[in-house]
Amino acid sequence: MEEYRDDKKSKLYYMDEILHKISSMSQAENEKQLDDITPSILKSVGKYTAADRAYIFEWSSEKKESFKNTFEWCASGIEPQIQNLQKVPVCLMQNWVETFIQKKNIIIYDLEEIAEETPQEYEILKPQNIHALIAVPIYTNHKFIGFIGLDNPDLNQNMVSMNLLSDVGCHMGSVRENLRMMKALEDALETANLNGEIIDSISKLYWLIYRMNLETGTYEEISAGNEMHKLTGKHGKTEEDFQHAINTIVDGEHQEMMKKFLDTSTLADRLKDTESIAVEYRAQSGSWHLARFIVKKRNPSGKVTNVLYVVRQIDKEKQVEITYKQELIKKNRILSGLSRDYTTAFVLNLDTDEYEFVFNQETNHAQKHEEFKAFSDYVDAYAFAFALPEFRDVMRRELDRNMIKKHFETEDEYHFSFETSPNAAGLSCFQAHIVKEYEEGSHFAFLGFRSIDEIVQKERFYKDSLQKVNQELKHQLDMITSALPGGVKISNDDPEYSFKYVSEHFAQMLGYDTPEKLMEASGGTIVDLAHPDDLEQGIAQALEQYSKADHYEITYRMKCKNGSWKYIEDRGHKICKPNGVIEHWNLILDKNELVEKTIALESEKKANQSKSDFLSRMSHDMRTPLNGIIGLMDICMKHPEDRTLVDSSRLKARVAADHLLSLINDTLELSKLENEEAKLAKEDFYLPELLREVETIAQMRADEECITIHFMDDPYSIPYPNLIGSSLHVKQIFLNLITNSIKYNHKNGTVDCCLKEEKESDERVLVDVTIKDTGIGMSEDFLKNIFHPFVQADQGARSQYKGTGLGMAIVKELLDRMGGTIQIDSVENQGTTIHVVIPFEIAEEPAVVQEMSELPKENLSGCRILLAEDNELNREIAAFLLKDEGISVTEAEDGQQAVECFLKMPEGYYDAVLMDIMMPVMDGYQAARAIRGSGKKDAEMIPIIAITANAFAEDKRKTMEAGMDAHLSKPLNVQELMDTIRKFCAGKQICQ
C-alpha cells in the first residue's frame, strides 16, 4: 500500500511539473526559449509514463520528404538515438504518416505483432530495443507538422498517456506557430519599410507607378505626376481610367496601339511566359514615353494576378535612335551603290545583336524573316539550311557579334569565305566583308556578301590541273621506286629535312599502310623518325661525307609504327635543280636483321670474354690462398713435432683463409650491388661515431703495416653530425679507400684523412672527404680501368698485398647509388690523392648513439645450447668450440629436430639456440617461427642466434623478421660467437 502511495505521489509530482512547464511555453518570447523548455517537458512526460524514451519528430524540410528527431529524453541506462534519426525517409514509415494525416494516434502493445503488417516500421524500431510504443500527431492550423512519442511506456494508462502527449504536442505546435507568425510579422514590417525606400528610389526614374489587381480590375497609385494624378486619382477601376488617360495624354497616332497594350483582359495571357512587357508611345505634348507591365504575383496555377504598371520619359534615348536612323539612311544610299557587287548587306548592332537588311537580291538564300529578332539566331538558321556542312561552324563563329568585336580590336575590317547550296541564280561561293563602324559609344558593323563563284571556279581549275600533273609525276615515281630494293624518300634542304615525297615501300618498311599515314605520324620530317641518340651523329656523318662528294651512306635507327626501332641504311644523294633548289633523294634499305645479329654476336663475344676473364681471375685469386692453405697443411702434417713451424704455418694459413673469405665477400657484395633492385638503407646515423669506428679499424691495420695515419682532430666538431643514409655502406666506402692507401703504401709511409661539410640547402649537406697517401701510385692507363672488377695497379700485389681487386668497383657502385662522386689523382712511386663527395639529408632529430661497452668475460660453463646444423663437419666444429668453453650442447641435424628438442625439454632448460638457415626438412626461418609460435612459456624469450653463410643485409633482415635475435656469418669468428652468447645469457643463474 505504501508503495502504491509513493507511485501516485510521484505521478502527481510529474503531472504538476508538466502542467507548470506547459504554461511556461506560452511565456516564451522566441523559438530558442521554447526549445530550452521542451527537453524538460519530455523528461517529465517520460517519468510520468515510466517510458524509456520521450521524443519529438518534425519535417526535416519544406519538401516533407523525411523526418528528423528534434528533441529526445532518455531514461537512465537507455542509449540515445537522436543522432541516428536526423533524416528518416517518409517511405520507410508510410503507414504511420497515413495514420497521422487521418489525425489518429498509434499505439503498439507488442512490436512482434506488427512485424508482418508493417515490416518497414518494424525494421526501424527493432534495433532500438523497442517492444511497445505510443505516438501522437502534432497539428498546427490544421497542418500536420510532426509527432510526439514514447518508447516502452506503462501501457496500463495508455489513454492518459495519449491525451497527455496530444495536449503537450498541440500546445507546443500552437506556441511555435504563434512565435513564427510574430517573427514573420516583424519581417513583413521591416520589408514594408524597405519597399518604401525602394519605391522612393524607383519613383525618381518612373514618373508613374501603379499597383494593379487583375482579378478585381482595380489599381492603386504608388507614385504619379501631377497631370496623371488629377486624371486618375489614388485608386479606381483600371479599364475606365486607362481609357480616359489614353484619350487625354497619348498622341492620336499611337492611341490604338496603347488601347491594345493597356487591355487588362488580355494582359494575363500576354504575361504568361514572361515577367515584363513594354511599349513606346508619343504623348500629345510631343514627348516620348516607355510604358511597362511587370509581374508582381501569380496564383498557384501560374496565372498573373497582380502587376506593376510603370511609365518613364525617354526623349533623350528616342532622339539618339532617330539620329541613328537618319545616319543609317545615308549609309544605305552609299551601300545601294555597292549592290551591283554585293548581293546582300546587313547593319548589325554589336551591343544588342539586333540587325537590319540594307539590301538583298531576290535570288539569294538570305531573305527577311521576322521571327528571327537576334542576328545570331538568323545566322544559325541560315547556316543550318543553306551552308555546306564544313562551313557551318565557320559562319557561326565568324559572324558571332563577340567574335566581330574581337576582330575589331586589331583591325577595321576583315573577310572570310564560305560555300552554300546553289541559290536561284546558281551561285554557291560567297565572301563576307565585315566593316567596323563605331561612333560615340555605339558599336555597329556593316556586313556585305558578294559572289566569288567565278574566282573559285578558276582556282579549282588550276588546282585540279596541277594535281593531275603531280599525280602523274607521282605515279611515274612510284613505278620507279617499286623496282628499287628499298624505300625512297625525297627531302627538302631545310633544318628538319622535311619530306617532299615518301614511297609506299618506305612506309610499309616502318609498318604504315600508306605514305600519307607515315607523313602524318612523323610530322613530315626525319627528326621525329630517327632515334634521338643517332640523329645528331647521323647528320654529322652525312654532312662530312657531303663535304667530299654529293652522296653519303649511313646506318641508324628509325621508329616503327608499333614503337620499336629498326636499323636502316640511308643512301643519300644531293640533287640541285636548275632553279637552284636543293633536294635530298634517299634510298632506304632495311638492315635491321643483319645489324641486330651483328650486335647480338658482338655482345655474346663480349659476354663470353667477360665470363672467361672473370673465371680466370677468380680461379687465380681463389687458387692462390687455397694453394697456400693446402701447402701449409702439408707442412704441418710432415713436421708435427716442430711446434714452432706448425704454429707459424697455422697463422699463415689463417691469413690466407681470411683473404679467401674477403675475396668471396667482396664478390658477393659487388654482385648484390649490380642488381638494380637492391636498395640501400636510409636511416639516421651519427657521423662522428662512425668516423671513430673507421679510425679504430684503420689504425689497427696501419699499425700492422708500419704506416702512420692522420685523422681529423675532433670529428665531434663538424657542423652537421646527424645525417640520413646507409651508415653501413658509408663505413665500407671509407674503410675500402683508407685500407687501399695502407695496403698499397711503402713501409713507414703516411696516410692523411680529412673531412669537411658544405651545406647545399636547408635539407641537404655535402660530405667532402680527401685521402692522401705516399704509396706506390698508379699510372694514367690504369686509372682509366680502376673501377673495373679484379683490376690492380701492380699485378704482383695479388700475392704481395693480398688485395681482391674488387674494392674500388664496390666503392664506385655505392657512390653511384648514393649520388656521390669520386676523383683520383695519382703519380707512380709518389702517391695517390682521392677526393670523394657524398650528399646526405640532414636528420631532424639527433641519431641515437649506442655506447658500446666491453662485455665482462663471464664464464659460460654450465650454459645449455641447442645447436641446429645440418653439415656434419660444421656441426662438429661448432660443438667442439662450445664445449671447449664448458657449454653443454644438444645437437640437431635439421630445423624439425631442433623444434622437437626445444619442445620436449622443460621451460628454461636451454639458454640459447644456434640456428643454421639452409637445412633440410625445415629451414632455420621456419624453425625459428615454429619455436616462437609454439606457445611454450620461454618460446618468446629464448635467444635464437642465426649462424649462416648468408651474409648480406637482406639475409640479416630475413632472420630478424623470422624472430631471431642475432645474425653471425660463417666462417664463425669464435670471439664474436662467445661474446654474442655472453650478451644474451649474461646474468642467468645457469651460466654462473
URBELDA-V236104 format. One record per residue. N is the residue number from 1. RES is the residue in one small letter. D_FIRST is the distance of its C-alpha to the first C-alpha in Angstrom with 2 decimals. Layout:
n=(N:N)
res=(RES:RES)
d_first=(D_FIRST:D_FIRST)
//
This chain:
n=(1:2:3:4:5:6:7:8:9:10:11:12:13:14:15:16:17:18:19:20:21:22:23:24:25:26:27:28:29:30:31:32:33:34:35:36:37:38:39:40:41:42:43:44:45:46:47:48:49:50:51:52:53:54:55:56:57:58:59:60:61:62:63:64:65:66:67:68:69:70:71:72:73:74:75:76:77:78:79:80:81:82:83:84:85:86:87:88:89:90:91:92:93:94:95:96:97:98:99:100:101:102:103:104:105:106:107:108:109:110:111:112:113:114:115:116:117:118:119:120:121:122:123:124:125:126:127:128:129:130:131:132:133:134:135:136:137:138:139:140:141:142:143:144:145:146:147:148:149:150:151:152:153:154:155:156:157:158:159:160:161:162:163:164:165:166:167:168:169:170:171:172:173:174:175:176:177:178:179:180:181:182:183:184:185:186:187:188:189:190:191:192:193:194:195:196:197:198:199:200:201:202:203:204:205:206:207:208:209:210:211:212:213:214:215:216:217:218:219:220:221:222:223:224:225:226:227:228:229:230:231:232:233:234:235:236:237:238:239:240:241:242:243:244:245:246:247:248:249:250:251:252:253:254:255:256:257:258:259:260:261:262:263:264:265:266:267:268:269:270:271:272:273:274:275:276:277:278:279:280:281:282:283:284:285:286:287:288:289:290:291:292:293:294:295:296:297:298:299:300:301:302:303:304:305:306:307:308:309:310:311:312:313:314:315:316:317:318:319:320:321:322:323:324:325:326:327:328:329:330:331:332:333:334:335:336:337:338:339:340:341:342:343:344:345:346:347:348:349:350:351:352:353:354:355:356:357:358:359:360:361:362:363:364:365:366:367:368:369:370:371:372:373:374:375:376:377:378:379:380:381:382:383:384:385:386:387:388:389:390:391:392:393:394:395:396:397:398:399:400:401:402:403:404:405:406:407:408:409:410:411:412:413:414:415:416:417:418:419:420:421:422:423:424:425:426:427:428:429:430:431:432:433:434:435:436:437:438:439:440:441:442:443:444:445:446:447:448:449:450:451:452:453:454:455:456:457:458:459:460:461:462:463:464:465:466:467:468:469:470:471:472:473:474:475:476:477:478:479:480:481:482:483:484:485:486:487:488:489:490:491:492:493:494:495:496:497:498:499:500:501:502:503:504:505:506:507:508:509:510:511:512:513:514:515:516:517:518:519:520:521:522:523:524:525:526:527:528:529:530:531:532:533:534:535:536:537:538:539:540:541:542:543:544:545:546:547:548:549:550:551:552:553:554:555:556:557:558:559:560:561:562:563:564:565:566:567:568:569:570:571:572:573:574:575:576:577:578:579:580:581:582:583:584:585:586:587:588:589:590:591:592:593:594:595:596:597:598:599:600:601:602:603:604:605:606:607:608:609:610:611:612:613:614:615:616:617:618:619:620:621:622:623:624:625:626:627:628:629:630:631:632:633:634:635:636:637:638:639:640:641:642:643:644:645:646:647:648:649:650:651:652:653:654:655:656:657:658:659:660:661:662:663:664:665:666:667:668:669:670:671:672:673:674:675:676:677:678:679:680:681:682:683:684:685:686:687:688:689:690:691:692:693:694:695:696:697:698:699:700:701:702:703:704:705:706:707:708:709:710:711:712:713:714:715:716:717:718:719:720:721:722:723:724:725:726:727:728:729:730:731:732:733:734:735:736:737:738:739:740:741:742:743:744:745:746:747:748:749:750:751:752:753:754:755:756:757:758:759:760:761:762:763:764:765:766:767:768:769:770:771:772:773:774:775:776:777:778:779:780:781:782:783:784:785:786:787:788:789:790:791:792:793:794:795:796:797:798:799:800:801:802:803:804:805:806:807:808:809:810:811:812:813:814:815:816:817:818:819:820:821:822:823:824:825:826:827:828:829:830:831:832:833:834:835:836:837:838:839:840:841:842:843:844:845:846:847:848:849:850:851:852:853:854:855:856:857:858:859:860:861:862:863:864:865:866:867:868:869:870:871:872:873:874:875:876:877:878:879:880:881:882:883:884:885:886:887:888:889:890:891:892:893:894:895:896:897:898:899:900:901:902:903:904:905:906:907:908:909:910:911:912:913:914:915:916:917:918:919:920:921:922:923:924:925:926:927:928:929:930:931:932:933:934:935:936:937:938:939:940:941:942:943:944:945:946:947:948:949:950:951:952:953:954:955:956:957:958:959:960:961:962:963:964:965:966:967:968:969:970:971:972:973:974:975:976:977:978:979:980:981:982:983:984:985:986:987:988:989:990:991:992)
res=(m:e:e:y:r:d:d:k:k:s:k:l:y:y:m:d:e:i:l:h:k:i:s:s:m:s:q:a:e:n:e:k:q:l:d:d:i:t:p:s:i:l:k:s:v:g:k:y:t:a:a:d:r:a:y:i:f:e:w:s:s:e:k:k:e:s:f:k:n:t:f:e:w:c:a:s:g:i:e:p:q:i:q:n:l:q:k:v:p:v:c:l:m:q:n:w:v:e:t:f:i:q:k:k:n:i:i:i:y:d:l:e:e:i:a:e:e:t:p:q:e:y:e:i:l:k:p:q:n:i:h:a:l:i:a:v:p:i:y:t:n:h:k:f:i:g:f:i:g:l:d:n:p:d:l:n:q:n:m:v:s:m:n:l:l:s:d:v:g:c:h:m:g:s:v:r:e:n:l:r:m:m:k:a:l:e:d:a:l:e:t:a:n:l:n:g:e:i:i:d:s:i:s:k:l:y:w:l:i:y:r:m:n:l:e:t:g:t:y:e:e:i:s:a:g:n:e:m:h:k:l:t:g:k:h:g:k:t:e:e:d:f:q:h:a:i:n:t:i:v:d:g:e:h:q:e:m:m:k:k:f:l:d:t:s:t:l:a:d:r:l:k:d:t:e:s:i:a:v:e:y:r:a:q:s:g:s:w:h:l:a:r:f:i:v:k:k:r:n:p:s:g:k:v:t:n:v:l:y:v:v:r:q:i:d:k:e:k:q:v:e:i:t:y:k:q:e:l:i:k:k:n:r:i:l:s:g:l:s:r:d:y:t:t:a:f:v:l:n:l:d:t:d:e:y:e:f:v:f:n:q:e:t:n:h:a:q:k:h:e:e:f:k:a:f:s:d:y:v:d:a:y:a:f:a:f:a:l:p:e:f:r:d:v:m:r:r:e:l:d:r:n:m:i:k:k:h:f:e:t:e:d:e:y:h:f:s:f:e:t:s:p:n:a:a:g:l:s:c:f:q:a:h:i:v:k:e:y:e:e:g:s:h:f:a:f:l:g:f:r:s:i:d:e:i:v:q:k:e:r:f:y:k:d:s:l:q:k:v:n:q:e:l:k:h:q:l:d:m:i:t:s:a:l:p:g:g:v:k:i:s:n:d:d:p:e:y:s:f:k:y:v:s:e:h:f:a:q:m:l:g:y:d:t:p:e:k:l:m:e:a:s:g:g:t:i:v:d:l:a:h:p:d:d:l:e:q:g:i:a:q:a:l:e:q:y:s:k:a:d:h:y:e:i:t:y:r:m:k:c:k:n:g:s:w:k:y:i:e:d:r:g:h:k:i:c:k:p:n:g:v:i:e:h:w:n:l:i:l:d:k:n:e:l:v:e:k:t:i:a:l:e:s:e:k:k:a:n:q:s:k:s:d:f:l:s:r:m:s:h:d:m:r:t:p:l:n:g:i:i:g:l:m:d:i:c:m:k:h:p:e:d:r:t:l:v:d:s:s:r:l:k:a:r:v:a:a:d:h:l:l:s:l:i:n:d:t:l:e:l:s:k:l:e:n:e:e:a:k:l:a:k:e:d:f:y:l:p:e:l:l:r:e:v:e:t:i:a:q:m:r:a:d:e:e:c:i:t:i:h:f:m:d:d:p:y:s:i:p:y:p:n:l:i:g:s:s:l:h:v:k:q:i:f:l:n:l:i:t:n:s:i:k:y:n:h:k:n:g:t:v:d:c:c:l:k:e:e:k:e:s:d:e:r:v:l:v:d:v:t:i:k:d:t:g:i:g:m:s:e:d:f:l:k:n:i:f:h:p:f:v:q:a:d:q:g:a:r:s:q:y:k:g:t:g:l:g:m:a:i:v:k:e:l:l:d:r:m:g:g:t:i:q:i:d:s:v:e:n:q:g:t:t:i:h:v:v:i:p:f:e:i:a:e:e:p:a:v:v:q:e:m:s:e:l:p:k:e:n:l:s:g:c:r:i:l:l:a:e:d:n:e:l:n:r:e:i:a:a:f:l:l:k:d:e:g:i:s:v:t:e:a:e:d:g:q:q:a:v:e:c:f:l:k:m:p:e:g:y:y:d:a:v:l:m:d:i:m:m:p:v:m:d:g:y:q:a:a:r:a:i:r:g:s:g:k:k:d:a:e:m:i:p:i:i:a:i:t:a:n:a:f:a:e:d:k:r:k:t:m:e:a:g:m:d:a:h:l:s:k:p:l:n:v:q:e:l:m:d:t:i:r:k:f:c:a:g:k:q:i:c:q)
d_first=(0.00:3.78:5.39:5.06:6.36:8.76:9.92:10.70:12.32:14.29:15.47:16.58:18.42:20.23:21.04:22.58:24.49:25.77:27.01:28.62:30.42:31.54:33.19:34.72:36.44:38.60:39.90:41.17:44.95:45.66:44.22:43.78:41.37:39.48:39.43:38.01:35.03:34.29:32.76:30.11:29.19:28.91:26.65:24.23:24.41:23.91:20.83:19.34:20.13:19.32:23.03:25.50:28.25:28.99:32.69:35.58:38.85:42.05:45.62:47.50:50.77:52.56:53.75:50.18:50.89:47.75:44.31:43.19:39.73:39.95:36.45:33.67:30.37:29.01:25.76:26.19:28.26:29.47:33.28:34.71:36.96:38.58:41.92:42.29:41.72:44.36:46.60:45.05:47.82:47.09:48.69:45.82:43.18:45.40:42.87:40.29:42.98:44.14:40.59:40.06:43.49:42.42:39.53:37.00:33.85:33.30:30.15:30.29:27.63:29.58:32.53:34.48:34.81:37.02:39.24:42.14:41.69:41.60:42.85:43.71:40.24:38.88:41.27:40.09:36.31:36.38:37.70:34.90:32.26:30.83:29.25:27.69:28.82:28.90:32.12:33.27:36.91:38.04:40.88:43.14:45.89:45.36:45.99:43.70:43.39:40.52:36.91:33.46:31.07:27.98:28.07:25.25:22.66:19.37:21.20:18.31:19.16:22.85:24.24:22.44:23.66:27.18:27.42:26.29:28.86:31.48:31.09:31.26:34.18:36.19:35.86:36.77:39.72:40.94:40.85:42.66:45.24:45.88:46.43:48.81:50.66:51.13:52.48:54.76:56.00:56.86:58.65:60.50:61.70:62.87:64.58:66.24:67.70:68.89:70.40:72.29:73.80:74.74:76.36:78.38:79.66:80.42:82.23:84.77:85.70:85.31:86.91:84.89:81.17:79.46:75.90:76.26:73.83:75.44:73.04:73.91:77.47:77.09:77.72:76.79:79.20:77.87:81.26:84.80:88.34:89.93:92.01:89.16:86.82:89.40:89.73:86.09:83.94:80.32:79.06:80.26:81.00:82.04:84.80:86.64:86.67:87.52:90.51:91.76:91.45:93.34:96.22:96.34:95.76:96.53:100.16:101.58:102.14:98.42:96.95:96.59:94.86:92.40:91.63:90.46:88.53:86.74:85.97:82.16:82.00:82.85:81.25:77.91:79.82:82.06:79.06:77.23:77.99:78.76:77.27:80.52:83.97:86.95:90.52:93.45:95.54:98.33:97.99:100.78:101.31:102.25:99.24:97.07:93.30:90.55:87.87:84.60:81.44:78.29:75.11:72.17:69.56:69.14:66.74:64.43:67.32:69.58:71.84:73.04:71.74:72.63:75.59:77.45:81.16:83.16:86.89:88.89:92.63:94.40:98.03:98.44:97.02:99.14:102.29:101.68:101.23:104.44:106.37:105.11:106.19:109.61:109.94:108.79:111.56:114.04:112.66:112.74:116.44:116.94:114.89:116.77:119.81:117.96:117.01:120.16:118.75:114.99:113.56:110.22:108.95:105.61:104.38:100.88:98.58:96.98:94.21:92.99:94.32:96.15:99.64:102.74:105.60:108.89:111.05:110.80:113.23:112.44:112.97:110.15:106.71:105.35:104.95:102.86:99.33:97.39:94.03:94.34:93.71:93.28:96.19:93.95:92.86:96.52:97.58:94.75:95.75:99.46:98.93:96.84:99.34:102.71:102.64:103.20:100.00:101.24:101.87:98.68:96.65:99.71:100.10:96.43:96.46:99.82:99.31:95.80:95.99:94.20:96.69:99.56:98.30:98.14:101.77:102.83:101.51:104.54:107.02:108.22:108.75:108.15:108.90:107.40:108.54:106.82:107.76:106.69:107.55:111.00:110.99:113.26:116.16:115.57:114.40:111.52:112.00:111.03:110.78:108.32:109.58:106.89:108.19:106.23:106.33:104.24:104.85:102.93:99.44:99.96:100.05:102.08:103.86:106.78:106.66:109.83:110.26:113.66:114.94:116.16:116.93:120.57:119.80:117.11:119.44:122.13:119.66:118.43:122.00:122.94:119.70:120.16:123.79:122.87:120.08:122.51:124.97:122.25:120.98:124.50:124.99:121.65:122.57:125.83:124.08:121.49:124.35:125.98:122.80:121.83:125.01:124.16:122.42:119.49:117.70:119.22:117.87:119.68:118.30:119.14:120.46:117.42:115.06:112.60:115.40:113.70:114.51:117.00:117.09:115.43:116.56:114.41:115.29:114.01:110.69:110.25:111.10:107.93:105.78:106.02:106.90:109.09:110.87:108.76:105.53:107.11:108.21:104.71:102.97:105.44:105.67:109.37:110.28:110.98:108.56:105.46:107.08:108.64:106.53:105.79:107.22:110.43:110.93:112.38:114.49:115.70:116.79:118.57:120.45:121.41:122.71:124.64:126.30:126.92:128.81:131.33:131.47:129.99:127.68:125.05:123.12:119.67:116.70:113.09:109.68:108.48:104.93:104.35:101.98:99.42:99.35:101.58:104.85:108.27:111.52:114.35:117.96:118.90:122.62:123.18:126.29:126.84:128.39:130.03:130.59:133.62:131.46:130.41:126.87:125.82:123.74:122.64:123.16:121.27:121.39:118.04:118.19:115.20:115.56:111.93:112.41:115.50:113.99:110.70:112.59:114.75:111.74:109.96:113.11:113.52:109.84:110.19:113.31:111.62:108.54:110.74:112.80:109.63:108.37:111.77:111.92:108.38:109.05:112.40:110.95:107.96:110.33:112.59:109.81:107.96:111.13:112.38:109.61:109.30:113.03:112.73:109.85:111.72:114.94:113.28:111.61:115.07:116.45:113.69:114.42:118.18:117.94:114.88:116.72:117.29:113.96:114.94:115.92:112.74:110.48:112.38:112.14:108.37:107.82:109.95:108.13:104.78:106.14:107.31:103.96:102.09:104.39:103.77:100.00:100.41:102.43:99.78:96.94:98.88:99.73:96.11:94.94:97.47:96.50:92.85:93.67:95.84:92.80:91.56:87.97:87.80:85.78:86.28:83.28:81.92:80.26:80.23:82.87:84.47:88.20:89.51:88.02:89.52:92.92:92.74:92.13:95.08:97.24:96.41:97.31:100.40:101.67:101.62:103.68:106.04:106.66:107.58:110.10:111.47:110.29:109.24:106.12:104.80:101.24:99.70:99.09:95.43:93.47:90.30:91.82:91.79:89.80:87.54:86.71:83.53:84.44:83.07:85.11:86.10:86.97:88.24:90.83:91.77:92.59:94.54:96.63:97.49:98.32:100.45:102.52:102.92:103.66:106.38:107.92:108.00:109.30:111.99:113.29:116.36:116.13:115.22:114.17:111.34:108.23:106.65:103.08:101.73:98.40:97.29:94.55:94.85:91.78:91.96:88.74:85.39:84.22:87.47:90.13:93.49:94.36:98.17:99.74:103.47:105.01:108.71:110.85:114.50:114.62:116.92:115.88:116.04:118.53:117.82:118.06:115.50:113.07:112.95:111.42:109.50:106.10:107.18:106.04:108.50:110.74:112.32:115.01:117.05:116.98:118.12:114.83:113.19:114.43:115.16:111.90:109.43:108.02:106.24:107.32:103.74:102.41:103.60:102.48:98.96:99.09:100.19:97.50:94.78:96.08:96.19:92.55:91.63:93.72:96.12:99.92:102.65:106.25:108.91:112.27:114.59:118.24:119.76:120.44:118.92:115.19:112.22:109.70:106.41:104.23:100.65:98.07:94.47:91.74:88.22:84.93:83.74:80.49:77.67:76.38:78.62:79.16:77.75:80.64:80.13:82.06:83.89:84.34:86.40:84.32:85.15:87.30:84.83:86.05:84.74:85.66:82.83:81.18:80.33:81.19:80.60:83.68:83.57:87.11:88.79:92.39:93.80:96.21:93.65:91.15:93.82:94.75:91.17:90.34:93.48:92.67:89.13:90.26:92.98:90.20:88.62:85.90:84.66:84.93:83.29:85.25:83.93:86.27:83.81:80.32:78.73:80.13:78.90:75.31:75.52:76.99:74.26:71.40:72.73:73.11:70.22:68.42:70.66:73.79:75.76:76.26:77.51:78.71:82.08:81.83:84.80:83.99:86.47:85.84:85.82:82.78:80.34:81.48:80.36:77.89:76.11:76.19:74.69:71.84:71.28:71.07:68.71:66.42:66.59:63.29:65.01:63.68:67.06:67.95:66.94:68.55:71.90:74.85:76.70:80.17:82.19:85.91:87.66:90.81:88.71:89.23:88.22:85.33:83.77:83.92:82.24:79.45:78.90:78.66:76.02:74.03:74.25:72.52:75.61:76.04:79.81:82.89:86.34:89.37:92.09:94.55:92.30:93.07:92.60:91.72:89.18:87.65:87.28:85.94:83.29:82.22:82.10:79.99:77.25:77.57:77.97:75.77:74.96:75.44:77.47:80.11:80.65)
//
